[in-house]
């Protein structure tokens, strides 16, 4: 039997960033605040300096890049570059719609 807490979140946000990326540092607190209020969204930070393979796998060419994926691994939405809270919230809404 699987409990609710054992199930992966329906939406995973892969946050591709690097320590030297100023825009990444600006987006980080906004992203953390938005995701913290979403029970169906899980955030995974990927440092491209430490995990270049993952960045290659998802075709990341600029930072920051947010890739919204379903539990199946299917990419639903992608944001890159400078972004604000409204854009991040809309991407989450779009990902939810893609799951429906």
Order of alpha helices (4+ residues) and beta strands (2+ residues): beta-alpha-beta-alpha-beta-beta-alpha
